Amino acid sequence: MAALPVGGAGLSAMSEAAASHPLCSTDDISERLEELQLTLGEGPCVDAFERGSAVLTPDLLRTASQDRWAVFADAALEAGARAVFSLPLHKGAISTGVLDLYANIPTVLDAEELADALAFADLATLLLLDTRIDEAGAPTGGPPPDHSIEDLGGYRAEIDQASGMLTAQLGVGIEEAFVRLRAHAYAQGRRLADVAADVVARRLRFSPDAEPDQAEEES
């Protein structure tokens, strides 16, 4: 990323059938941006995946950004990001995720820099396709990849397992269960993965009568 005027990058796997899952990030700010968009369900990463085209945000303080992503924009600014560039990863009809780049000052990518960013996105797409991560988050076929991909599988599987447990606790569908999981994580200022781990370990239980962002610690 040295050729680009950005401070770091984050990569998330996404699909229409499952929640997004951060794969990797270059620094703490990138990690926070990926986690925020996953937890909030809004941001340039989400829009880029849904549109299938790049979402370039040179300044999060602009009114348009504040209006579209009111919560994410403020949280991203607090995390240290001022500009965010989200590039969808797709090969033909296959969409695998989104590459996010950020800068800590207002930044505009010129034509050459945007071409370089898209080239990085193409490379990330090929790498994601090569890992062949299935919808359950586990690598399919061939020898196990490196440890970071194994961590991704565990991270994704635990969130999916927690969402499944909430469908039984709340009597709702899997999408609503995931929304409740995200709402609780955001309200408590916690990482989604940590909340999911508590649900799976039965340290945290959700009640259908409680507010959407509330849950009870189990004894």
Backbone torsions as a table, in degrees:
resi	resn	phi	psi	omega
1	MET	NA	2.4	-176.0
2	ALA	-62.2	-24.7	-177.9
3	ALA	-77.6	-9.2	-176.4
4	LEU	-109.1	148.6	179.8
5	PRO	-81.7	56.3	-177.7
6	VAL	-127.0	160.6	-178.8
7	GLY	-93.1	-20.6	-178.2
8	GLY	-180.0	179.2	-176.1
9	ALA	-145.3	151.4	175.9
10	GLY	-136.0	150.3	-177.0
11	LEU	-128.9	129.5	178.3
12	SER	-125.9	137.0	172.3
13	ALA	-84.6	135.6	-178.4
14	MET	-141.1	152.5	173.2
15	SER	-153.6	162.8	179.3
16	GLU	-72.9	-20.2	-174.5
17	ALA	-96.9	-6.8	-176.6
18	ALA	-147.5	164.3	179.1
19	ALA	-69.9	155.6	177.0
20	SER	-71.4	154.1	-178.7
21	HIS	-141.1	118.3	177.7
22	PRO	-58.4	135.1	178.2
23	LEU	-98.6	-49.8	-177.9
24	CYS	-160.9	163.5	178.2
25	SER	-151.8	156.7	-175.4
26	THR	-90.1	-17.3	-178.7
27	ASP	-160.3	179.1	-176.4
28	ASP	-63.9	-37.3	-179.0
29	ILE	-66.8	-44.7	177.8
30	SER	-60.2	-42.8	179.0
31	GLU	-61.0	-42.1	-179.9
32	ARG	-65.5	-40.3	179.7
33	LEU	-63.3	-42.9	179.4
34	GLU	-64.1	-43.5	-178.9
35	GLU	-65.4	-40.4	179.5
36	LEU	-59.9	-47.2	-176.6
37	GLN	-67.5	-36.0	176.0
38	LEU	-64.6	-45.4	-176.7
39	THR	-70.1	-43.5	-175.9
40	LEU	-82.2	-25.0	-176.3
41	GLY	70.7	23.2	177.8
42	GLU	-146.8	159.3	179.1
43	GLY	133.7	172.2	-178.5
44	PRO	-61.5	-32.5	177.5
45	CYS	-61.1	-46.4	180.0
46	VAL	-63.1	-44.4	-179.5
47	ASP	-65.6	-40.3	-179.2
48	ALA	-62.4	-39.8	179.2
49	PHE	-67.9	-44.0	-177.4
50	GLU	-67.4	-37.7	-179.2
51	ARG	-82.1	-27.1	-175.0
52	GLY	75.3	22.2	179.4
53	SER	-144.2	160.6	-176.8
54	ALA	-64.4	142.0	173.9
55	VAL	-117.5	110.5	-175.2
56	LEU	-106.1	119.1	-176.4
57	THR	-121.4	91.4	-175.4
58	PRO	-70.1	-20.0	-179.2
59	ASP	-155.2	111.2	-178.4
60	LEU	-69.9	-11.3	178.1
61	LEU	-82.9	-10.0	179.1
62	ARG	-65.8	149.8	-175.8
63	THR	-58.0	-40.5	-177.8
64	ALA	-60.0	-41.3	178.8
65	SER	-68.2	-41.7	179.4
66	GLN	-63.8	-37.6	-179.6
67	ASP	-71.6	-40.4	-174.2
68	ARG	-79.6	-40.1	-177.0
69	TRP	-127.0	62.6	-172.3
70	ALA	-53.4	-47.2	-176.5
71	VAL	-76.4	-47.7	-178.4
72	PHE	-61.5	-44.4	-176.4
73	ALA	-57.7	-47.0	-179.7
74	ASP	-64.9	-41.2	-178.8
75	ALA	-68.6	-37.6	179.4
76	ALA	-67.1	-41.1	177.0
77	LEU	-62.0	-41.7	178.6
78	GLU	-63.7	-33.1	-179.9
79	ALA	-73.5	-19.1	178.4
80	GLY	117.6	6.5	179.4
81	ALA	-100.2	139.1	176.7
82	ARG	-115.8	-32.3	177.6
83	ALA	-127.9	142.9	179.4
84	VAL	-136.1	133.9	178.5
85	PHE	-124.2	116.6	-175.1
86	SER	-111.8	124.8	-174.8
87	LEU	-121.2	117.8	-179.3
88	PRO	-68.2	146.2	179.3
89	LEU	-106.1	112.3	179.4
90	HIS	-148.7	150.8	177.2
91	LYS	-131.3	104.6	-173.8
92	GLY	63.7	-125.0	-179.3
93	ALA	-89.1	-1.7	-177.0
94	ILE	-92.6	122.8	175.9
95	SER	-110.9	125.4	-173.9
96	THR	-109.6	-21.3	-178.8
97	GLY	162.9	-154.6	-176.7
98	VAL	-143.4	139.4	172.3
99	LEU	-101.2	124.6	178.9
100	ASP	-109.7	131.5	172.9
101	LEU	-116.7	145.9	178.9
102	TYR	-134.7	156.6	172.1
103	ALA	-131.8	152.3	-177.5
104	ASN	-94.3	5.8	173.0
105	ILE	-134.0	159.6	176.0
106	PRO	-54.9	129.5	-172.7
107	THR	-142.4	137.1	174.2
108	VAL	-118.7	128.0	176.9
109	LEU	-82.3	126.6	174.9
110	ASP	-79.9	178.8	-173.5
111	ALA	-59.5	-41.7	-179.4
112	GLU	-68.2	-41.3	179.0
113	GLU	-66.8	-38.2	177.4
114	LEU	-65.3	-38.9	177.4
115	ALA	-62.2	-40.9	177.5
116	ASP	-63.9	-41.4	179.6
117	ALA	-63.0	-41.9	178.7
118	LEU	-65.6	-33.5	177.0
119	ALA	-65.6	-41.7	175.6
120	PHE	-61.0	-40.3	179.6
121	ALA	-63.8	-39.9	177.7
122	ASP	-62.4	-41.3	178.7
123	LEU	-64.8	-43.2	178.8
124	ALA	-61.9	-37.1	178.6
125	THR	-61.0	-46.9	-179.2
126	LEU	-63.2	-39.6	179.0
127	LEU	-64.8	-41.3	179.1
128	LEU	-65.7	-42.9	179.3
129	LEU	-64.1	-34.2	-178.2
130	ASP	-68.3	-30.6	178.3
131	THR	-74.6	-21.4	176.7
132	ARG	50.5	57.5	177.6
133	ILE	-80.4	123.7	-177.0
134	ASP	-84.1	180.0	-175.4
135	GLU	-63.9	-22.4	179.4
136	ALA	-85.7	-4.6	177.4
137	GLY	90.7	4.2	-178.7
138	ALA	-104.7	142.1	177.8
139	PRO	-63.1	141.6	-177.6
140	THR	-115.7	128.9	175.0
141	GLY	73.2	151.9	174.3
142	GLY	73.1	176.9	179.8
143	PRO	-69.7	154.7	179.0
144	PRO	-60.9	135.8	176.8
145	PRO	-69.7	-170.2	-177.0
146	ASP	-67.5	174.4	-171.7
147	HIS	-62.4	-32.8	-177.5
148	SER	-64.4	-36.8	177.7
149	ILE	-70.1	-35.5	175.7
150	GLU	-62.3	-40.2	177.5
151	ASP	-62.1	-40.9	178.1
152	LEU	-59.0	-44.6	-179.9
153	GLY	-59.4	-43.9	179.1
154	GLY	-65.4	-40.9	179.9
155	TYR	-61.3	-49.1	-177.1
156	ARG	-67.8	-43.3	-178.5
157	ALA	-63.1	-37.1	-178.2
158	GLU	-68.6	-39.5	176.4
159	ILE	-64.1	-43.2	178.2
160	ASP	-63.4	-40.1	179.4
161	GLN	-65.8	-42.1	178.9
162	ALA	-63.0	-42.5	178.1
163	SER	-61.2	-39.6	178.5
164	GLY	-64.4	-39.8	178.4
165	MET	-65.4	-36.0	-179.7
166	LEU	-69.4	-26.9	177.4
167	THR	-61.8	-35.6	178.8
168	ALA	-76.1	-41.1	-178.4
169	GLN	-67.2	-36.4	-173.6
170	LEU	-103.8	-14.0	-177.6
171	GLY	68.1	37.1	-178.8
172	VAL	-125.8	173.0	177.2
173	GLY	-75.5	170.2	-175.1
174	ILE	-64.7	-35.4	-179.7
175	GLU	-67.1	-44.0	178.5
176	GLU	-65.7	-36.2	178.7
177	ALA	-62.9	-41.8	179.4
178	PHE	-67.0	-37.2	176.3
179	VAL	-60.4	-43.9	179.4
180	ARG	-63.6	-39.6	178.6
181	LEU	-62.3	-44.8	179.3
182	ARG	-64.6	-43.0	-177.8
183	ALA	-61.0	-42.0	179.9
184	HIS	-65.7	-43.9	-179.9
185	ALA	-60.0	-43.5	-178.5
186	TYR	-67.7	-45.1	-177.5
187	ALA	-63.0	-33.3	-177.4
188	GLN	-92.9	-2.7	-179.5
189	GLY	66.5	34.6	-177.2
190	ARG	-116.1	160.2	174.9
191	ARG	-71.5	142.8	-179.4
192	LEU	-59.3	-39.7	-178.8
193	ALA	-62.6	-35.6	-179.6
194	ASP	-70.2	-39.4	177.1
195	VAL	-64.9	-42.9	179.2
196	ALA	-60.5	-40.3	179.7
197	ALA	-63.1	-38.5	178.1
198	ASP	-66.7	-38.0	178.5
199	VAL	-65.7	-46.4	-178.5
200	VAL	-63.9	-37.5	179.7
201	ALA	-80.9	1.3	179.5
202	ARG	63.4	28.6	172.3
203	ARG	-87.7	-12.7	-176.5
204	LEU	-138.4	133.5	-179.6
205	ARG	-132.6	139.2	179.6
206	PHE	-101.4	141.5	180.0
207	SER	-111.4	137.6	179.1
208	PRO	-63.9	-19.8	-177.9
209	ASP	-90.7	-10.1	-177.2
210	ALA	-84.3	165.4	173.8
211	GLU	-61.4	153.5	-176.1
212	PRO	-54.6	-30.0	-177.4
213	ASP	-98.0	10.4	-176.6
214	GLN	-106.8	151.2	175.4
215	ALA	-154.5	167.0	-177.9
216	GLU	-115.9	138.3	173.0
217	GLU	-75.2	134.7	-179.2
218	GLU	-91.6	143.4	179.8
219	SER	-84.9	NA	NA
